[in-house]
Amino acid sequence: MARTVLNHADISRALTRIAHEILESNRGATDLVILGIPTRGTVLARRIAELIQRIEPSAPVQLAGSLDVTMYRDDLSRSGIRMPSPTELPPGGIDGRTVVLVDDVLYSGRTIRSAFDALSDLGRARAVRLAVLVDRGHREFPIRADFVGKNLPSAASERINVRLTEVDGGDDHVTIEGGAE
């Protein structure tokens, strides 16, 4: 049975906090790029960029983009066929800018490691930060998120499900299911 751990209001508050923390850390929106990792990370990146633009009216109009990591993954042979998504960068690219990678769930760190490889093929960022809606632990790589919506310790046998209106329809929510009942 799935248990809801974040509802729409919780997600909205978490993203608003993350947007404020990004602005504080970067001292504004200058030279900031927000790149989401498809699929849900891209949606979250766009939402965070919209919040930053509301908070900081001088922020660039095109702040968000997406970074496809499909061909950089180390599990392609085990996970079956994946359809790559386009990588879309805001005008000006990433050179000399602070890039905030956004994903829905941070688990082993393998997706983020792939993102670092993909990012290095696009240019040289001044700094790279990581924002996630949920950090569930169980890292296999020494990767830590700079901005976290919710820390959600979980068993490896449990599954975290993020549902966002733009991708899944219905209301935004995060559930956890499985594990020892």
VMD Tcl script that builds the backbone (N, CA, C; Angstrom):
set m [mol new atoms 543]
animate dup $m
set s [atomselect $m all]
$s set {name element resname resid chain x y z} {
  {N N MET 1 A 0.838 -1.195 0.000}
  {CA C MET 1 A 0.000 0.000 0.000}
  {C C MET 1 A 0.880 1.255 0.000}
  {N N ALA 2 A 0.593 2.161 -0.896}
  {CA C ALA 2 A 1.364 3.405 -0.987}
  {C C ALA 2 A 0.914 4.394 0.083}
  {N N ARG 3 A 1.899 5.056 0.671}
  {CA C ARG 3 A 1.635 6.069 1.699}
  {C C ARG 3 A 2.092 7.421 1.155}
  {N N THR 4 A 1.217 8.424 1.182}
  {CA C THR 4 A 1.563 9.753 0.681}
  {C C THR 4 A 2.464 10.461 1.694}
  {N N VAL 5 A 3.638 10.925 1.213}
  {CA C VAL 5 A 4.580 11.620 2.088}
  {C C VAL 5 A 4.679 13.110 1.762}
  {N N LEU 6 A 4.292 13.489 0.549}
  {CA C LEU 6 A 4.207 14.902 0.173}
  {C C LEU 6 A 2.965 15.094 -0.691}
  {N N ASN 7 A 2.166 16.105 -0.362}
  {CA C ASN 7 A 1.024 16.425 -1.203}
  {C C ASN 7 A 1.355 17.670 -2.028}
  {N N HIS 8 A 0.396 18.153 -2.781}
  {CA C HIS 8 A 0.632 19.309 -3.656}
  {C C HIS 8 A 1.177 20.514 -2.882}
  {N N ALA 9 A 0.562 20.839 -1.760}
  {CA C ALA 9 A 0.994 22.000 -0.966}
  {C C ALA 9 A 2.416 21.799 -0.437}
  {N N ASP 10 A 2.736 20.587 0.007}
  {CA C ASP 10 A 4.084 20.292 0.509}
  {C C ASP 10 A 5.130 20.483 -0.596}
  {N N ILE 11 A 4.824 19.985 -1.788}
  {CA C ILE 11 A 5.750 20.118 -2.921}
  {C C ILE 11 A 5.928 21.581 -3.283}
  {N N SER 12 A 4.847 22.317 -3.300}
  {CA C SER 12 A 4.909 23.747 -3.620}
  {C C SER 12 A 5.789 24.501 -2.620}
  {N N ARG 13 A 5.599 24.223 -1.332}
  {CA C ARG 13 A 6.419 24.862 -0.301}
  {C C ARG 13 A 7.889 24.474 -0.440}
  {N N ALA 14 A 8.142 23.204 -0.710}
  {CA C ALA 14 A 9.530 22.732 -0.859}
  {C C ALA 14 A 10.213 23.431 -2.033}
  {N N LEU 15 A 9.518 23.549 -3.156}
  {CA C LEU 15 A 10.117 24.197 -4.326}
  {C C LEU 15 A 10.334 25.693 -4.099}
  {N N THR 16 A 9.428 26.324 -3.378}
  {CA C THR 16 A 9.602 27.742 -3.046}
  {C C THR 16 A 10.834 27.928 -2.163}
  {N N ARG 17 A 10.997 27.049 -1.180}
  {CA C ARG 17 A 12.181 27.121 -0.309}
  {C C ARG 17 A 13.458 26.897 -1.111}
  {N N ILE 18 A 13.437 25.898 -1.989}
  {CA C ILE 18 A 14.610 25.613 -2.822}
  {C C ILE 18 A 14.954 26.818 -3.690}
  {N N ALA 19 A 13.954 27.456 -4.276}
  {CA C ALA 19 A 14.201 28.645 -5.112}
  {C C ALA 19 A 14.877 29.743 -4.292}
  {N N HIS 20 A 14.385 29.994 -3.080}
  {CA C HIS 20 A 15.004 31.002 -2.205}
  {C C HIS 20 A 16.440 30.610 -1.853}
  {N N GLU 21 A 16.657 29.340 -1.527}
  {CA C GLU 21 A 18.005 28.887 -1.160}
  {C C GLU 21 A 18.980 29.020 -2.330}
  {N N ILE 22 A 18.508 28.728 -3.538}
  {CA C ILE 22 A 19.362 28.887 -4.724}
  {C C ILE 22 A 19.753 30.341 -4.895}
  {N N LEU 23 A 18.791 31.246 -4.768}
  {CA C LEU 23 A 19.081 32.673 -4.908}
  {C C LEU 23 A 20.043 33.162 -3.827}
  {N N GLU 24 A 19.852 32.710 -2.606}
  {CA C GLU 24 A 20.765 33.100 -1.528}
  {C C GLU 24 A 22.169 32.574 -1.782}
  {N N SER 25 A 22.269 31.329 -2.174}
  {CA C SER 25 A 23.565 30.711 -2.419}
  {C C SER 25 A 24.306 31.383 -3.577}
  {N N ASN 26 A 23.561 31.762 -4.609}
  {CA C ASN 26 A 24.148 32.367 -5.805}
  {C C ASN 26 A 24.238 33.888 -5.706}
  {N N ARG 27 A 23.693 34.443 -4.636}
  {CA C ARG 27 A 23.618 35.907 -4.463}
  {C C ARG 27 A 22.887 36.569 -5.624}
  {N N GLY 28 A 21.718 36.011 -5.926}
  {CA C GLY 28 A 20.900 36.526 -7.019}
  {C C GLY 28 A 20.835 35.544 -8.168}
  {N N ALA 29 A 20.278 36.019 -9.282}
  {CA C ALA 29 A 20.053 35.144 -10.432}
  {C C ALA 29 A 21.079 35.357 -11.547}
  {N N THR 30 A 22.056 36.207 -11.316}
  {CA C THR 30 A 23.062 36.468 -12.335}
  {C C THR 30 A 23.862 35.208 -12.640}
  {N N ASP 31 A 24.048 34.926 -13.919}
  {CA C ASP 31 A 24.828 33.778 -14.390}
  {C C ASP 31 A 24.340 32.451 -13.814}
  {N N LEU 32 A 23.039 32.311 -13.683}
  {CA C LEU 32 A 22.428 31.104 -13.129}
  {C C LEU 32 A 21.726 30.336 -14.242}
  {N N VAL 33 A 21.906 29.029 -14.268}
  {CA C VAL 33 A 21.229 28.142 -15.212}
  {C C VAL 33 A 20.619 27.002 -14.398}
  {N N ILE 34 A 19.353 26.702 -14.654}
  {CA C ILE 34 A 18.653 25.621 -13.966}
  {C C ILE 34 A 18.375 24.535 -15.004}
  {N N LEU 35 A 19.005 23.364 -14.845}
  {CA C LEU 35 A 18.833 22.275 -15.813}
  {C C LEU 35 A 18.173 21.076 -15.149}
  {N N GLY 36 A 17.031 20.686 -15.678}
  {CA C GLY 36 A 16.325 19.526 -15.166}
  {C C GLY 36 A 16.739 18.261 -15.888}
  {N N ILE 37 A 16.767 17.162 -15.149}
  {CA C ILE 37 A 17.060 15.853 -15.724}
  {C C ILE 37 A 15.714 15.203 -16.049}
  {N N PRO 38 A 15.463 14.923 -17.355}
  {CA C PRO 38 A 14.159 14.379 -17.738}
  {C C PRO 38 A 13.843 13.089 -16.977}
  {N N THR 39 A 12.596 12.874 -16.684}
  {CA C THR 39 A 11.453 13.612 -17.153}
  {C C THR 39 A 10.976 14.596 -16.076}
  {N N ARG 40 A 10.812 14.125 -14.879}
  {CA C ARG 40 A 10.233 14.974 -13.838}
  {C C ARG 40 A 11.181 16.067 -13.357}
  {N N GLY 41 A 12.475 15.842 -13.461}
  {CA C GLY 41 A 13.431 16.883 -13.089}
  {C C GLY 41 A 13.299 18.122 -13.966}
  {N N THR 42 A 12.939 17.910 -15.234}
  {CA C THR 42 A 12.745 19.045 -16.140}
  {C C THR 42 A 11.538 19.869 -15.707}
  {N N VAL 43 A 10.476 19.199 -15.328}
  {CA C VAL 43 A 9.273 19.893 -14.840}
  {C C VAL 43 A 9.613 20.675 -13.571}
  {N N LEU 44 A 10.316 20.051 -12.648}
  {CA C LEU 44 A 10.691 20.726 -11.401}
  {C C LEU 44 A 11.615 21.904 -11.676}
  {N N ALA 45 A 12.540 21.757 -12.626}
  {CA C ALA 45 A 13.450 22.854 -12.976}
  {C C ALA 45 A 12.669 24.058 -13.504}
  {N N ARG 46 A 11.686 23.795 -14.340}
  {CA C ARG 46 A 10.863 24.905 -14.877}
  {C C ARG 46 A 10.092 25.595 -13.754}
  {N N ARG 47 A 9.549 24.805 -12.838}
  {CA C ARG 47 A 8.813 25.405 -11.716}
  {C C ARG 47 A 9.745 26.254 -10.847}
  {N N ILE 48 A 10.935 25.729 -10.566}
  {CA C ILE 48 A 11.896 26.489 -9.757}
  {C C ILE 48 A 12.297 27.771 -10.477}
  {N N ALA 49 A 12.529 27.689 -11.784}
  {CA C ALA 49 A 12.888 28.881 -12.560}
  {C C ALA 49 A 11.773 29.926 -12.515}
  {N N GLU 50 A 10.523 29.486 -12.624}
  {CA C GLU 50 A 9.388 30.423 -12.535}
  {C C GLU 50 A 9.338 31.092 -11.162}
  {N N LEU 51 A 9.582 30.323 -10.120}
  {CA C LEU 51 A 9.597 30.893 -8.767}
  {C C LEU 51 A 10.736 31.907 -8.620}
  {N N ILE 52 A 11.903 31.569 -9.134}
  {CA C ILE 52 A 13.044 32.498 -9.070}
  {C C ILE 52 A 12.716 33.777 -9.804}
  {N N GLN 53 A 12.063 33.689 -10.955}
  {CA C GLN 53 A 11.704 34.886 -11.716}
  {C C GLN 53 A 10.680 35.741 -10.977}
  {N N ARG 54 A 9.787 35.115 -10.202}
  {CA C ARG 54 A 8.835 35.893 -9.391}
  {C C ARG 54 A 9.532 36.577 -8.219}
  {N N ILE 55 A 10.471 35.871 -7.611}
  {CA C ILE 55 A 11.189 36.412 -6.453}
  {C C ILE 55 A 12.175 37.494 -6.891}
  {N N GLU 56 A 12.841 37.257 -7.997}
  {CA C GLU 56 A 13.919 38.120 -8.506}
  {C C GLU 56 A 13.545 38.575 -9.916}
  {N N PRO 57 A 12.802 39.692 -10.031}
  {CA C PRO 57 A 12.313 40.132 -11.346}
  {C C PRO 57 A 13.423 40.381 -12.385}
  {N N SER 58 A 14.645 40.603 -11.931}
  {CA C SER 58 A 15.742 40.842 -12.877}
  {C C SER 58 A 16.338 39.540 -13.421}
  {N N ALA 59 A 15.810 38.394 -13.002}
  {CA C ALA 59 A 16.309 37.099 -13.475}
  {C C ALA 59 A 16.076 36.962 -14.976}
  {N N PRO 60 A 16.959 36.276 -15.676}
  {CA C PRO 60 A 16.767 36.067 -17.114}
  {C C PRO 60 A 15.437 35.380 -17.406}
  {N N VAL 61 A 14.847 35.712 -18.536}
  {CA C VAL 61 A 13.567 35.128 -18.911}
  {C C VAL 61 A 13.730 33.634 -19.182}
  {N N GLN 62 A 14.806 33.242 -19.839}
  {CA C GLN 62 A 15.058 31.832 -20.129}
  {C C GLN 62 A 16.146 31.322 -19.199}
  {N N LEU 63 A 15.720 30.862 -18.056}
  {CA C LEU 63 A 16.621 30.412 -16.996}
  {C C LEU 63 A 16.765 28.891 -16.973}
  {N N ALA 64 A 15.703 28.200 -17.419}
  {CA C ALA 64 A 15.655 26.741 -17.285}
  {C C ALA 64 A 15.894 26.038 -18.611}
  {N N GLY 65 A 16.399 24.824 -18.484}
  {CA C GLY 65 A 16.593 23.950 -19.634}
  {C C GLY 65 A 16.535 22.516 -19.165}
  {N N SER 66 A 16.981 21.605 -20.033}
  {CA C SER 66 A 16.997 20.195 -19.665}
  {C C SER 66 A 18.304 19.566 -20.110}
  {N N LEU 67 A 18.713 18.552 -19.364}
  {CA C LEU 67 A 19.964 17.849 -19.630}
  {C C LEU 67 A 19.670 16.356 -19.714}
  {N N ASP 68 A 19.719 15.808 -20.924}
  {CA C ASP 68 A 19.481 14.379 -21.083}
  {C C ASP 68 A 20.755 13.618 -20.750}
  {N N VAL 69 A 20.640 12.604 -19.912}
  {CA C VAL 69 A 21.812 11.833 -19.474}
  {C C VAL 69 A 21.774 10.389 -19.979}
  {N N THR 70 A 20.809 10.079 -20.820}
  {CA C THR 70 A 20.584 8.696 -21.243}
  {C C THR 70 A 21.854 8.008 -21.728}
  {N N MET 71 A 22.580 8.615 -22.633}
  {CA C MET 71 A 23.736 7.964 -23.241}
  {C C MET 71 A 24.966 7.972 -22.326}
  {N N TYR 72 A 24.860 8.600 -21.182}
  {CA C TYR 72 A 25.964 8.656 -20.217}
  {C C TYR 72 A 25.768 7.686 -19.056}
  {N N ARG 73 A 24.639 7.012 -19.024}
  {CA C ARG 73 A 24.329 6.102 -17.920}
  {C C ARG 73 A 25.196 4.859 -17.987}
  {N N ASP 74 A 25.516 4.309 -16.837}
  {CA C ASP 74 A 26.325 3.093 -16.802}
  {C C ASP 74 A 25.468 1.832 -16.690}
  {N N ASP 75 A 24.153 1.997 -16.789}
  {CA C ASP 75 A 23.265 0.839 -16.672}
  {C C ASP 75 A 22.444 0.603 -17.941}
  {N N LEU 76 A 22.880 1.155 -19.066}
  {CA C LEU 76 A 22.116 1.013 -20.307}
  {C C LEU 76 A 21.928 -0.440 -20.709}
  {N N SER 77 A 22.951 -1.246 -20.516}
  {CA C SER 77 A 22.854 -2.644 -20.930}
  {C C SER 77 A 21.894 -3.443 -20.048}
  {N N ARG 78 A 21.669 -2.990 -18.827}
  {CA C ARG 78 A 20.800 -3.718 -17.898}
  {C C ARG 78 A 19.369 -3.203 -17.876}
  {N N SER 79 A 19.169 -1.965 -18.247}
  {CA C SER 79 A 17.852 -1.371 -18.044}
  {C C SER 79 A 16.987 -1.331 -19.297}
  {N N GLY 80 A 17.432 -1.919 -20.380}
  {CA C GLY 80 A 16.602 -1.939 -21.575}
  {C C GLY 80 A 16.717 -0.649 -22.368}
  {N N ILE 81 A 15.872 -0.530 -23.351}
  {CA C ILE 81 A 15.931 0.605 -24.273}
  {C C ILE 81 A 15.318 1.835 -23.622}
  {N N ARG 82 A 16.050 2.924 -23.699}
  {CA C ARG 82 A 15.559 4.222 -23.208}
  {C C ARG 82 A 15.566 5.186 -24.379}
  {N N MET 83 A 14.537 5.957 -24.493}
  {CA C MET 83 A 14.484 6.969 -25.544}
  {C C MET 83 A 15.122 8.256 -25.012}
  {N N PRO 84 A 16.181 8.723 -25.664}
  {CA C PRO 84 A 16.790 9.981 -25.224}
  {C C PRO 84 A 15.817 11.148 -25.396}
  {N N SER 85 A 15.947 12.130 -24.538}
  {CA C SER 85 A 15.194 13.374 -24.630}
  {C C SER 85 A 16.159 14.447 -25.109}
  {N N PRO 86 A 15.649 15.508 -25.702}
  {CA C PRO 86 A 16.587 16.551 -26.144}
  {C C PRO 86 A 17.194 17.295 -24.952}
  {N N THR 87 A 18.453 17.682 -25.104}
  {CA C THR 87 A 19.089 18.587 -24.150}
  {C C THR 87 A 18.826 19.997 -24.645}
  {N N GLU 88 A 18.311 20.842 -23.788}
  {CA C GLU 88 A 17.995 22.221 -24.159}
  {C C GLU 88 A 18.655 23.152 -23.159}
  {N N LEU 89 A 19.547 23.999 -23.662}
  {CA C LEU 89 A 20.242 24.958 -22.803}
  {C C LEU 89 A 19.662 26.350 -22.996}
  {N N PRO 90 A 19.605 27.135 -21.933}
  {CA C PRO 90 A 19.203 28.528 -22.084}
  {C C PRO 90 A 20.238 29.275 -22.934}
  {N N PRO 91 A 19.861 30.410 -23.519}
  {CA C PRO 91 A 20.822 31.189 -24.301}
  {C C PRO 91 A 22.082 31.481 -23.474}
  {N N GLY 92 A 23.227 31.400 -24.112}
  {CA C GLY 92 A 24.476 31.666 -23.408}
  {C C GLY 92 A 25.146 30.404 -22.904}
  {N N GLY 93 A 24.438 29.255 -22.961}
  {CA C GLY 93 A 25.034 27.993 -22.536}
  {C C GLY 93 A 25.400 27.963 -21.062}
  {N N ILE 94 A 26.429 27.184 -20.720}
  {CA C ILE 94 A 26.796 26.995 -19.309}
  {C C ILE 94 A 28.170 27.550 -18.957}
  {N N ASP 95 A 28.980 27.898 -19.956}
  {CA C ASP 95 A 30.348 28.356 -19.684}
  {C C ASP 95 A 30.373 29.531 -18.700}
  {N N GLY 96 A 31.124 29.350 -17.611}
  {CA C GLY 96 A 31.303 30.408 -16.624}
  {C C GLY 96 A 30.081 30.706 -15.774}
  {N N ARG 97 A 29.083 29.885 -15.852}
  {CA C ARG 97 A 27.844 30.117 -15.104}
  {C C ARG 97 A 27.667 29.059 -14.025}
  {N N THR 98 A 26.817 29.357 -13.051}
  {CA C THR 98 A 26.465 28.380 -12.027}
  {C C THR 98 A 25.290 27.563 -12.542}
  {N N VAL 99 A 25.482 26.261 -12.607}
  {CA C VAL 99 A 24.443 25.359 -13.088}
  {C C VAL 99 A 23.850 24.629 -11.888}
  {N N VAL 100 A 22.528 24.664 -11.789}
  {CA C VAL 100 A 21.829 23.885 -10.773}
  {C C VAL 100 A 21.133 22.744 -11.496}
  {N N LEU 101 A 21.600 21.534 -11.236}
  {CA C LEU 101 A 20.944 20.340 -11.768}
  {C C LEU 101 A 19.747 20.025 -10.879}
  {N N VAL 102 A 18.639 19.646 -11.490}
  {CA C VAL 102 A 17.420 19.356 -10.734}
  {C C VAL 102 A 16.924 17.960 -11.100}
  {N N ASP 103 A 16.649 17.153 -10.078}
  {CA C ASP 103 A 16.055 15.842 -10.294}
  {C C ASP 103 A 14.972 15.611 -9.244}
  {N N ASP 104 A 14.124 14.641 -9.492}
  {CA C ASP 104 A 13.030 14.400 -8.552}
  {C C ASP 104 A 13.491 13.628 -7.321}
  {N N VAL 105 A 14.231 12.517 -7.516}
  {CA C VAL 105 A 14.656 11.687 -6.390}
  {C C VAL 105 A 16.157 11.414 -6.500}
  {N N LEU 106 A 16.878 11.649 -5.414}
  {CA C LEU 106 A 18.287 11.284 -5.333}
  {C C LEU 106 A 18.371 9.967 -4.581}
  {N N TYR 107 A 18.959 8.971 -5.235}
  {CA C TYR 107 A 19.034 7.631 -4.651}
  {C C TYR 107 A 20.497 7.188 -4.658}
  {N N SER 108 A 20.919 6.426 -5.615}
  {CA C SER 108 A 22.292 5.902 -5.644}
  {C C SER 108 A 23.325 6.951 -6.024}
  {N N GLY 109 A 22.904 7.961 -6.772}
  {CA C GLY 109 A 23.823 8.980 -7.275}
  {C C GLY 109 A 24.274 8.703 -8.701}
  {N N ARG 110 A 23.859 7.577 -9.252}
  {CA C ARG 110 A 24.295 7.208 -10.608}
  {C C ARG 110 A 23.766 8.167 -11.674}
  {N N THR 111 A 22.530 8.603 -11.560}
  {CA C THR 111 A 21.980 9.547 -12.534}
  {C C THR 111 A 22.751 10.862 -12.489}
  {N N ILE 112 A 23.085 11.324 -11.299}
  {CA C ILE 112 A 23.802 12.590 -11.160}
  {C C ILE 112 A 25.229 12.455 -11.682}
  {N N ARG 113 A 25.865 11.310 -11.440}
  {CA C ARG 113 A 27.189 11.082 -12.014}
  {C C ARG 113 A 27.113 11.164 -13.532}
  {N N SER 114 A 26.067 10.589 -14.114}
  {CA C SER 114 A 25.859 10.664 -15.557}
  {C C SER 114 A 25.663 12.112 -16.001}
  {N N ALA 115 A 24.957 12.874 -15.189}
  {CA C ALA 115 A 24.717 14.278 -15.514}
  {C C ALA 115 A 26.020 15.071 -15.537}
  {N N PHE 116 A 26.931 14.778 -14.611}
  {CA C PHE 116 A 28.235 15.456 -14.619}
  {C C PHE 116 A 28.968 15.186 -15.926}
  {N N ASP 117 A 28.928 13.938 -16.388}
  {CA C ASP 117 A 29.586 13.592 -17.649}
  {C C ASP 117 A 28.935 14.331 -18.819}
  {N N ALA 118 A 27.608 14.336 -18.865}
  {CA C ALA 118 A 26.895 15.026 -19.940}
  {C C ALA 118 A 27.189 16.522 -19.915}
  {N N LEU 119 A 27.216 17.094 -18.736}
  {CA C LEU 119 A 27.469 18.525 -18.582}
  {C C LEU 119 A 28.863 18.905 -19.076}
  {N N SER 120 A 29.844 18.061 -18.795}
  {CA C SER 120 A 31.213 18.385 -19.201}
  {C C SER 120 A 31.364 18.397 -20.719}
  {N N ASP 121 A 30.490 17.699 -21.440}
  {CA C ASP 121 A 30.518 17.743 -22.903}
  {C C ASP 121 A 29.907 19.027 -23.463}
  {N N LEU 122 A 29.210 19.774 -22.624}
  {CA C LEU 122 A 28.533 20.992 -23.082}
  {C C LEU 122 A 29.312 22.267 -22.794}
  {N N GLY 123 A 30.317 22.180 -21.950}
  {CA C GLY 123 A 31.097 23.367 -21.613}
  {C C GLY 123 A 31.648 23.256 -20.212}
  {N N ARG 124 A 32.125 24.407 -19.727}
  {CA C ARG 124 A 32.727 24.436 -18.398}
  {C C ARG 124 A 31.952 25.412 -17.510}
  {N N ALA 125 A 31.164 24.843 -16.627}
  {CA C ALA 125 A 30.395 25.665 -15.688}
  {C C ALA 125 A 31.334 26.218 -14.620}
  {N N ARG 126 A 30.997 27.386 -14.090}
  {CA C ARG 126 A 31.771 27.942 -12.975}
  {C C ARG 126 A 31.588 27.079 -11.735}
  {N N ALA 127 A 30.359 26.622 -11.518}
  {CA C ALA 127 A 30.037 25.764 -10.381}
  {C C ALA 127 A 28.816 24.930 -10.749}
  {N N VAL 128 A 28.708 23.760 -10.148}
  {CA C VAL 128 A 27.544 22.897 -10.352}
  {C C VAL 128 A 26.950 22.584 -8.987}
  {N N ARG 129 A 25.661 22.799 -8.867}
  {CA C ARG 129 A 24.925 22.514 -7.642}
  {C C ARG 129 A 23.839 21.492 -7.959}
  {N N LEU 130 A 23.283 20.881 -6.936}
  {CA C LEU 130 A 22.252 19.868 -7.129}
  {C C LEU 130 A 21.047 20.171 -6.251}
  {N N ALA 131 A 19.874 20.177 -6.885}
  {CA C ALA 131 A 18.608 20.346 -6.169}
  {C C ALA 131 A 17.739 19.120 -6.446}
  {N N VAL 132 A 17.173 18.550 -5.387}
  {CA C VAL 132 A 16.283 17.389 -5.544}
  {C C VAL 132 A 15.036 17.592 -4.698}
  {N N LEU 133 A 13.934 17.065 -5.192}
  {CA C LEU 133 A 12.706 17.127 -4.404}
  {C C LEU 133 A 12.798 16.177 -3.219}
  {N N VAL 134 A 13.315 14.947 -3.454}
  {CA C VAL 134 A 13.414 13.942 -2.399}
  {C C VAL 134 A 14.815 13.338 -2.389}
  {N N ASP 135 A 15.422 13.296 -1.215}
  {CA C ASP 135 A 16.685 12.573 -1.020}
  {C C ASP 135 A 16.359 11.364 -0.161}
  {N N ARG 136 A 16.495 10.183 -0.734}
  {CA C ARG 136 A 16.119 8.964 -0.015}
  {C C ARG 136 A 17.306 8.189 0.542}
  {N N GLY 137 A 18.529 8.656 0.316}
  {CA C GLY 137 A 19.695 7.957 0.836}
  {C C GLY 137 A 20.145 6.826 -0.067}
  {N N HIS 138 A 20.951 5.921 0.469}
  {CA C HIS 138 A 21.465 4.741 -0.237}
  {C C HIS 138 A 22.456 5.084 -1.346}
  {N N ARG 139 A 23.332 6.046 -1.114}
  {CA C ARG 139 A 24.282 6.484 -2.126}
  {C C ARG 139 A 25.306 5.418 -2.473}
  {N N GLU 140 A 25.628 5.311 -3.755}
  {CA C GLU 140 A 26.704 4.464 -4.256}
  {C C GLU 140 A 27.883 5.304 -4.733}
  {N N PHE 141 A 27.669 6.596 -4.854}
  {CA C PHE 141 A 28.699 7.559 -5.246}
  {C C PHE 141 A 28.728 8.679 -4.209}
  {N N PRO 142 A 29.871 9.334 -4.052}
  {CA C PRO 142 A 29.961 10.406 -3.055}
  {C C PRO 142 A 29.318 11.696 -3.574}
  {N N ILE 143 A 27.992 11.684 -3.630}
  {CA C ILE 143 A 27.224 12.806 -4.158}
  {C C ILE 143 A 26.232 13.246 -3.094}
  {N N ARG 144 A 26.130 14.569 -2.921}
  {CA C ARG 144 A 25.227 15.143 -1.923}
  {C C ARG 144 A 24.479 16.311 -2.553}
  {N N ALA 145 A 23.203 16.397 -2.303}
  {CA C ALA 145 A 22.409 17.500 -2.838}
  {C C ALA 145 A 22.654 18.770 -2.028}
  {N N ASP 146 A 22.716 19.894 -2.727}
  {CA C ASP 146 A 22.870 21.199 -2.079}
  {C C ASP 146 A 21.529 21.736 -1.601}
  {N N PHE 147 A 20.463 21.382 -2.324}
  {CA C PHE 147 A 19.123 21.876 -2.015}
  {C C PHE 147 A 18.172 20.683 -2.040}
  {N N VAL 148 A 17.498 20.436 -0.911}
  {CA C VAL 148 A 16.643 19.249 -0.769}
  {C C VAL 148 A 15.253 19.667 -0.313}
  {N N GLY 149 A 14.241 19.181 -1.028}
  {CA C GLY 149 A 12.864 19.427 -0.618}
  {C C GLY 149 A 12.510 18.638 0.624}
  {N N LYS 150 A 12.825 17.331 0.614}
  {CA C LYS 150 A 12.541 16.488 1.778}
  {C C LYS 150 A 13.538 15.341 1.836}
  {N N ASN 151 A 14.151 15.162 2.992}
  {CA C ASN 151 A 14.958 13.976 3.256}
  {C C ASN 151 A 13.993 12.878 3.673}
  {N N LEU 152 A 14.059 11.759 2.980}
  {CA C LEU 152 A 13.111 10.689 3.225}
  {C C LEU 152 A 13.861 9.366 3.346}
  {N N PRO 153 A 14.396 9.079 4.546}
  {CA C PRO 153 A 15.090 7.803 4.724}
  {C C PRO 153 A 14.144 6.662 4.362}
  {N N SER 154 A 14.677 5.703 3.634}
  {CA C SER 154 A 13.829 4.612 3.171}
  {C C SER 154 A 14.649 3.335 3.088}
  {N N ALA 155 A 13.958 2.228 3.046}
  {CA C ALA 155 A 14.612 0.941 2.828}
  {C C ALA 155 A 14.879 0.794 1.332}
  {N N ALA 156 A 15.927 0.073 0.997}
  {CA C ALA 156 A 16.248 -0.148 -0.415}
  {C C ALA 156 A 15.101 -0.859 -1.136}
  {N N SER 157 A 14.311 -1.630 -0.410}
  {CA C SER 157 A 13.197 -2.360 -1.013}
  {C C SER 157 A 11.960 -1.484 -1.235}
  {N N GLU 158 A 11.969 -0.279 -0.699}
  {CA C GLU 158 A 10.831 0.623 -0.885}
  {C C GLU 158 A 10.989 1.415 -2.174}
  {N N ARG 159 A 9.881 1.863 -2.692}
  {CA C ARG 159 A 9.871 2.655 -3.925}
  {C C ARG 159 A 9.279 4.028 -3.631}
  {N N ILE 160 A 9.960 5.057 -4.122}
  {CA C ILE 160 A 9.469 6.436 -4.008}
  {C C ILE 160 A 8.858 6.798 -5.354}
  {N N ASN 161 A 7.607 7.223 -5.361}
  {CA C ASN 161 A 6.909 7.601 -6.588}
  {C C ASN 161 A 6.593 9.090 -6.555}
  {N N VAL 162 A 7.130 9.826 -7.519}
  {CA C VAL 162 A 6.833 11.248 -7.654}
  {C C VAL 162 A 5.848 11.391 -8.806}
  {N N ARG 163 A 4.744 12.041 -8.546}
  {CA C ARG 163 A 3.736 12.279 -9.571}
  {C C ARG 163 A 3.534 13.785 -9.700}
  {N N LEU 164 A 3.693 14.279 -10.927}
  {CA C LEU 164 A 3.542 15.705 -11.202}
  {C C LEU 164 A 2.473 15.897 -12.276}
  {N N THR 165 A 1.648 16.898 -12.109}
  {CA C THR 165 A 0.522 17.150 -12.999}
  {C C THR 165 A 0.938 17.182 -14.459}
  {N N GLU 166 A 2.031 17.876 -14.780}
  {CA C GLU 166 A 2.442 18.051 -16.166}
  {C C GLU 166 A 2.812 16.739 -16.851}
  {N N VAL 167 A 3.236 15.746 -16.093}
  {CA C VAL 167 A 3.667 14.465 -16.656}
  {C C VAL 167 A 2.604 13.392 -16.462}
  {N N ASP 168 A 2.039 13.340 -15.265}
  {CA C ASP 168 A 1.184 12.221 -14.868}
  {C C ASP 168 A -0.299 12.548 -14.794}
  {N N GLY 169 A -0.663 13.834 -14.931}
  {CA C GLY 169 A -2.045 14.231 -14.720}
  {C C GLY 169 A -2.367 14.181 -13.230}
  {N N GLY 170 A -3.551 14.561 -12.855}
  {CA C GLY 170 A -3.942 14.526 -11.440}
  {C C GLY 170 A -3.162 15.523 -10.600}
  {N N ASP 171 A -3.215 15.343 -9.302}
  {CA C ASP 171 A -2.541 16.242 -8.366}
  {C C ASP 171 A -1.091 15.816 -8.156}
  {N N ASP 172 A -0.250 16.799 -7.842}
  {CA C ASP 172 A 1.131 16.510 -7.458}
  {C C ASP 172 A 1.132 15.742 -6.139}
  {N N HIS 173 A 1.971 14.716 -6.052}
  {CA C HIS 173 A 2.161 14.029 -4.776}
  {C C HIS 173 A 3.371 13.110 -4.858}
  {N N VAL 174 A 3.886 12.746 -3.695}
  {CA C VAL 174 A 4.977 11.774 -3.586}
  {C C VAL 174 A 4.495 10.693 -2.636}
  {N N THR 175 A 4.676 9.448 -3.063}
  {CA C THR 175 A 4.306 8.320 -2.211}
  {C C THR 175 A 5.501 7.401 -2.009}
  {N N ILE 176 A 5.414 6.611 -0.958}
  {CA C ILE 176 A 6.399 5.563 -0.702}
  {C C ILE 176 A 5.620 4.263 -0.561}
  {N N GLU 177 A 6.156 3.200 -1.156}
  {CA C GLU 177 A 5.474 1.913 -1.075}
  {C C GLU 177 A 6.485 0.774 -1.048}
  {N N GLY 178 A 6.008 -0.378 -0.602}
  {CA C GLY 178 A 6.839 -1.579 -0.575}
  {C C GLY 178 A 7.553 -1.720 0.737}
  {N N GLY 179 A 8.622 -2.516 0.727}
  {CA C GLY 179 A 9.377 -2.752 1.954}
  {C C GLY 179 A 8.648 -3.732 2.845}
  {N N ALA 180 A 9.098 -3.835 4.073}
  {CA C ALA 180 A 8.488 -4.750 5.060}
  {C C ALA 180 A 7.146 -4.213 5.484}
  {N N GLU 181 A 6.151 -4.987 5.348}
  {CA C GLU 181 A 4.787 -4.563 5.728}
  {C C GLU 181 A 4.502 -4.958 7.157}
}
mol reanalyze $m
mol bondsrecalc $m
mol representation Tube
mol addrep $m
